[in-house]
Amino acid sequence: LFDTTATYVHADIITDRYSKQLEEDGLIALGIRLFNHKGGKRIVGKIELMENGKIVESGESRNEKHDYNDFLVFRLEPMAKFNIIAKSNGEIINEVVNTDNSTYQFVELYMNDSQN
């Protein structure tokens, strides 16, 4: 349990943020983190989700300056196929994700897989 009166540590209670994202609207929350390489650091990148050749969502990933649990979240249809295009520092990767019917799904992307 988090002590909300603690002044010796900086923290935010974010339960309400997650609760609002997980509304009962039939959509899933897809969380995305982008790393410079596997085992590396989180980086800022432009993230686009495409479905049937069209961009349906876009946003920017968070880097190490942000809390580890602060990441890009998209609300998407369950049981659908999306292409994720990540762009950072002149590099581009393209990954496929199939959403399931869970409330929350998570993806970690790596710009440079040669570090495996």
MIDOSE-1310 file (N, C-alpha, C; in nm, 2 decimals, decimal comma, always signed):
residues 116
lfdt	+0,08/-0,12/+0,00/+0,00/+0,00/+0,00/+0,09/+0,12/+0,00; +0,06/+0,22/-0,08/+0,13/+0,34/-0,09/+0,09/+0,44/+0,01; +0,19/+0,50/+0,08/+0,16/+0,60/+0,18/+0,14/+0,73/+0,11; +0,02/+0,78/+0,10/-0,01/+0,91/+0,03/+0,04/+1,03/+0,10
taty	+0,08/+1,01/+0,23/+0,13/+1,13/+0,31/+0,28/+1,14/+0,30; +0,35/+1,04/+0,24/+0,49/+1,04/+0,23/+0,54/+1,16/+0,16; +0,64/+1,23/+0,21/+0,70/+1,34/+0,15/+0,84/+1,32/+0,10; +0,90/+1,21/+0,14/+1,04/+1,17/+0,11/+1,06/+1,11/-0,03
vhad	+0,95/+1,08/-0,10/+0,96/+1,02/-0,23/+0,85/+1,09/-0,32; +0,90/+1,12/-0,45/+0,80/+1,18/-0,54/+0,73/+1,06/-0,62; +0,60/+1,06/-0,61/+0,52/+0,96/-0,68/+0,38/+1,01/-0,70; +0,32/+0,96/-0,81/+0,18/+0,99/-0,84/+0,10/+0,87/-0,83
iitd	-0,02/+0,88/-0,77/-0,11/+0,77/-0,77/-0,18/+0,77/-0,91; -0,17/+0,66/-0,98/-0,22/+0,66/-1,12/-0,33/+0,56/-1,15; -0,38/+0,50/-1,04/-0,48/+0,40/-1,05/-0,60/+0,46/-1,13; -0,64/+0,58/-1,11/-0,76/+0,64/-1,18/-0,73/+0,65/-1,33
rysk	-0,60/+0,68/-1,36/-0,56/+0,70/-1,50/-0,59/+0,56/-1,57; -0,54/+0,45/-1,51/-0,56/+0,32/-1,57/-0,71/+0,29/-1,58; -0,78/+0,32/-1,47/-0,92/+0,28/-1,47/-1,00/+0,35/-1,58; -0,97/+0,48/-1,60/-1,03/+0,55/-1,71/-1,00/+0,49/-1,85
qlee	-0,88/+0,44/-1,86/-0,84/+0,38/-1,99/-0,91/+0,25/-2,01; -0,95/+0,18/-1,91/-1,01/+0,05/-1,92/-1,16/+0,06/-1,91; -1,22/+0,15/-1,97/-1,37/+0,17/-1,97/-1,43/+0,05/-2,04; -1,55/+0,02/-2,00/-1,62/-0,09/-2,06/-1,69/-0,05/-2,19
dgli	-1,61/-0,03/-2,29/-1,66/+0,02/-2,43/-1,63/-0,09/-2,53; -1,58/-0,21/-2,49/-1,56/-0,31/-2,58/-1,42/-0,31/-2,65; -1,35/-0,20/-2,63/-1,22/-0,19/-2,69/-1,11/-0,24/-2,59; -0,99/-0,27/-2,64/-0,88/-0,31/-2,56/-0,78/-0,19/-2,55
algi	-0,70/-0,19/-2,44/-0,60/-0,09/-2,43/-0,47/-0,16/-2,47; -0,40/-0,11/-2,58/-0,28/-0,16/-2,62/-0,17/-0,06/-2,58; -0,08/-0,11/-2,48/+0,03/-0,02/-2,43/+0,15/-0,05/-2,51; +0,23/+0,05/-2,55/+0,35/+0,03/-2,63/+0,47/+0,10/-2,56
rlfn	+0,58/+0,03/-2,55/+0,71/+0,09/-2,51/+0,81/+0,07/-2,63; +0,89/+0,17/-2,66/+0,99/+0,16/-2,76/+1,13/+0,17/-2,70; +1,22/+0,07/-2,74/+1,35/+0,07/-2,68/+1,45/+0,09/-2,80; +1,57/+0,14/-2,76/+1,68/+0,15/-2,86/+1,73/+0,01/-2,91
hkgg	+1,73/-0,09/-2,82/+1,76/-0,23/-2,85/+1,71/-0,31/-2,74; +1,71/-0,44/-2,76/+1,66/-0,53/-2,65/+1,76/-0,52/-2,53; +1,70/-0,50/-2,41/+1,79/-0,47/-2,29/+1,83/-0,33/-2,28; +1,79/-0,25/-2,38/+1,84/-0,11/-2,38/+1,74/-0,01/-2,31
kriv	+1,75/+0,11/-2,35/+1,67/+0,22/-2,28/+1,55/+0,25/-2,37; +1,45/+0,30/-2,30/+1,33/+0,35/-2,37/+1,36/+0,48/-2,44; +1,31/+0,49/-2,56/+1,34/+0,61/-2,64/+1,21/+0,67/-2,70; +1,22/+0,80/-2,74/+1,11/+0,86/-2,80/+1,10/+0,82/-2,95
gkie	+0,99/+0,79/-2,99/+0,97/+0,76/-3,13/+0,83/+0,79/-3,18; +0,81/+0,81/-3,30/+0,67/+0,83/-3,36/+0,62/+0,69/-3,38; +0,50/+0,66/-3,33/+0,43/+0,53/-3,35/+0,31/+0,55/-3,43; +0,29/+0,47/-3,53/+0,17/+0,48/-3,61/+0,11/+0,33/-3,62
lmen	-0,02/+0,32/-3,60/-0,09/+0,20/-3,62/-0,17/+0,20/-3,74; -0,15/+0,10/-3,83/-0,22/+0,09/-3,96/-0,30/-0,03/-3,96; -0,42/-0,01/-4,02/-0,51/-0,12/-4,04/-0,57/-0,11/-4,18; -0,55/-0,22/-4,25/-0,60/-0,22/-4,39/-0,53/-0,11/-4,47
gkiv	-0,41/-0,08/-4,45/-0,33/+0,02/-4,53/-0,36/+0,17/-4,48; -0,44/+0,19/-4,38/-0,47/+0,33/-4,34/-0,42/+0,35/-4,19; -0,37/+0,47/-4,16/-0,33/+0,50/-4,03/-0,45/+0,52/-3,94; -0,47/+0,44/-3,84/-0,59/+0,45/-3,75/-0,55/+0,52/-3,62
esge	-0,43/+0,52/-3,58/-0,38/+0,58/-3,45/-0,24/+0,62/-3,47; -0,20/+0,73/-3,40/-0,06/+0,76/-3,39/-0,03/+0,84/-3,26; +0,10/+0,84/-3,22/+0,14/+0,90/-3,10/+0,29/+0,89/-3,08; +0,34/+0,93/-2,97/+0,48/+0,94/-2,94/+0,51/+0,85/-2,82
srne	+0,61/+0,77/-2,83/+0,65/+0,68/-2,71/+0,73/+0,77/-2,61; +0,73/+0,72/-2,49/+0,80/+0,79/-2,38/+0,94/+0,74/-2,36; +1,03/+0,83/-2,32/+1,17/+0,78/-2,29/+1,19/+0,76/-2,14; +1,32/+0,75/-2,11/+1,36/+0,73/-1,97/+1,33/+0,84/-1,87
khdy	+1,30/+0,96/-1,92/+1,26/+1,07/-1,84/+1,13/+1,05/-1,77; +1,05/+0,96/-1,82/+0,91/+0,93/-1,77/+0,91/+0,81/-1,69; +0,81/+0,80/-1,60/+0,80/+0,68/-1,52/+0,78/+0,56/-1,61; +0,84/+0,45/-1,56/+0,84/+0,33/-1,65/+0,69/+0,28/-1,68
ndfl	+0,60/+0,32/-1,60/+0,46/+0,28/-1,62/+0,38/+0,38/-1,70; +0,45/+0,49/-1,75/+0,39/+0,59/-1,83/+0,43/+0,56/-1,98; +0,34/+0,50/-2,05/+0,37/+0,46/-2,19/+0,25/+0,50/-2,28; +0,28/+0,49/-2,41/+0,18/+0,52/-2,51/+0,07/+0,41/-2,50
vfrl	-0,06/+0,45/-2,50/-0,17/+0,36/-2,50/-0,27/+0,40/-2,61; -0,31/+0,30/-2,69/-0,41/+0,31/-2,79/-0,53/+0,23/-2,75; -0,65/+0,27/-2,78/-0,78/+0,20/-2,76/-0,82/+0,14/-2,89; -0,82/+0,00/-2,90/-0,84/-0,06/-3,03/-0,95/-0,17/-3,02
epma	-0,99/-0,21/-3,14/-1,09/-0,32/-3,15/-1,02/-0,45/-3,11; -1,08/-0,54/-3,04/-1,02/-0,67/-3,01/-1,03/-0,76/-3,14; -0,94/-0,86/-3,14/-0,94/-0,96/-3,25/-0,92/-0,89/-3,38; -0,83/-0,80/-3,39/-0,79/-0,73/-3,51/-0,64/-0,73/-3,54
kfni	-0,60/-0,71/-3,66/-0,46/-0,71/-3,70/-0,42/-0,57/-3,73; -0,31/-0,53/-3,67/-0,25/-0,39/-3,70/-0,10/-0,40/-3,73; -0,06/-0,31/-3,82/+0,08/-0,29/-3,84/+0,13/-0,18/-3,75; +0,23/-0,20/-3,67/+0,29/-0,09/-3,59/+0,41/-0,04/-3,66
iaks	+0,42/+0,09/-3,70/+0,54/+0,15/-3,76/+0,60/+0,24/-3,65; +0,72/+0,22/-3,62/+0,80/+0,30/-3,52/+0,91/+0,37/-3,59; +0,92/+0,50/-3,57/+1,03/+0,58/-3,63/+1,10/+0,66/-3,52; +1,24/+0,64/-3,53/+1,32/+0,71/-3,43/+1,46/+0,73/-3,48
ngei	+1,51/+0,85/-3,48/+1,65/+0,88/-3,52/+1,68/+0,82/-3,66; +1,59/+0,84/-3,75/+1,61/+0,80/-3,89/+1,59/+0,65/-3,92; +1,56/+0,57/-3,81/+1,53/+0,43/-3,83/+1,38/+0,40/-3,83; +1,34/+0,30/-3,90/+1,20/+0,26/-3,91/+1,19/+0,11/-3,89
inev	+1,10/+0,07/-3,80/+1,07/-0,07/-3,79/+0,92/-0,09/-3,81; +0,88/-0,21/-3,86/+0,74/-0,24/-3,88/+0,71/-0,38/-3,82; +0,62/-0,38/-3,72/+0,58/-0,50/-3,65/+0,43/-0,52/-3,67; +0,39/-0,65/-3,67/+0,25/-0,68/-3,67/+0,20/-0,72/-3,53
vntd	+0,09/-0,67/-3,49/+0,03/-0,71/-3,37/-0,12/-0,76/-3,39; -0,15/-0,87/-3,34/-0,29/-0,91/-3,34/-0,35/-0,89/-3,20; -0,45/-0,81/-3,19/-0,52/-0,79/-3,06/-0,60/-0,91/-3,03; -0,61/-0,93/-2,90/-0,69/-1,04/-2,85/-0,82/-0,98/-2,79
nsty	-0,88/-1,06/-2,71/-1,01/-1,00/-2,64/-0,99/-0,97/-2,50; -0,86/-0,96/-2,45/-0,83/-0,92/-2,31/-0,86/-0,77/-2,30; -0,87/-0,72/-2,18/-0,89/-0,58/-2,15/-0,76/-0,50/-2,18; -0,65/-0,56/-2,16/-0,52/-0,49/-2,17/-0,42/-0,58/-2,24
qfve	-0,35/-0,52/-2,34/-0,24/-0,59/-2,41/-0,12/-0,50/-2,42; +0,00/-0,56/-2,42/+0,12/-0,48/-2,41/+0,22/-0,53/-2,52; +0,29/-0,43/-2,58/+0,39/-0,46/-2,68/+0,52/-0,38/-2,65; +0,63/-0,45/-2,66/+0,76/-0,38/-2,65/+0,83/-0,39/-2,78
lymn	+0,88/-0,28/-2,84/+0,94/-0,27/-2,97/+1,09/-0,24/-2,95; +1,17/-0,29/-3,04/+1,32/-0,27/-3,03/+1,36/-0,22/-3,17; +1,42/-0,10/-3,17/+1,47/-0,04/-3,29/+1,58/-0,11/-3,36; +1,67/-0,17/-3,28/+1,79/-0,24/-3,33/+1,79/-0,38/-3,27
dsqn	+1,75/-0,47/-3,35/+1,75/-0,61/-3,30/+1,89/-0,68/-3,30; +1,99/-0,61/-3,35/+2,12/-0,68/-3,36/+2,19/-0,69/-3,22; +2,13/-0,63/-3,12/+2,18/-0,63/-2,98/+2,14/-0,75/-2,91; +2,06/-0,84/-2,97/+2,00/-0,96/-2,90/+2,11/-1,05/-2,85
